[in-house]
């Protein structure tokens, strides 16, 4: 059952019926525990299961460990999910998670989306999940790689996306209002009010409302907000 931890096959951690390879640099303490207890991204999981429908084309900004893309692919008969992840070191792991769960309709791209094409610096750290596009206070010349920036409007149109899932660690305050969200039926976004403040939260909320997406209370919980064009 989804609500109870289950036994896990050798070499994998099992969560909500999904399998995650036991990568030594990714499957560390807290993540292992949350996955095993079916508590990993629990609020986002509830939102996705309420929002995502059969036949949807999902775009995910910030792929993480491949959890959400695997969830929507295995729990809902979606057409496809398109993952954009900035951390180049996570791409092989996300792909291994998809393979372990027989996901064949997921597309993973090492890039971020923005208003115009280009590239940005991405700072690589240990542990791997601590990497980001921002320098940390006190860091001096941290190692970095260049990551492509793709035009969001063109990408959304080419994909035919109608559902947006987004967790980009505070960058939502700048990115979301710059995107053309008019083609989306629904969206799930993890906000970071502790970083973006009330003005940032209002800016993000307004962007969805201006695109005709209403706050969906049944899919929202705390910092995880869901939006739909209709209820």
Beta strands, then each sheet from edge to edge (+ up, - down):
strand 1: 12-15
strand 2: 18-21
strand 3: 57-61
strand 4: 80-84
strand 5: 106-109
strand 6: 111-114
strand 7: 118-123
strand 8: 144-151
strand 9: 163-166
strand 10: 186-190
strand 11: 214-215
strand 12: 224-228
sheet 1: 1+ 2-
sheet 2: 5+ 4+ 3+ 9+ 10+ 12- 11+
sheet 3: 6+ 8+ 7-
end
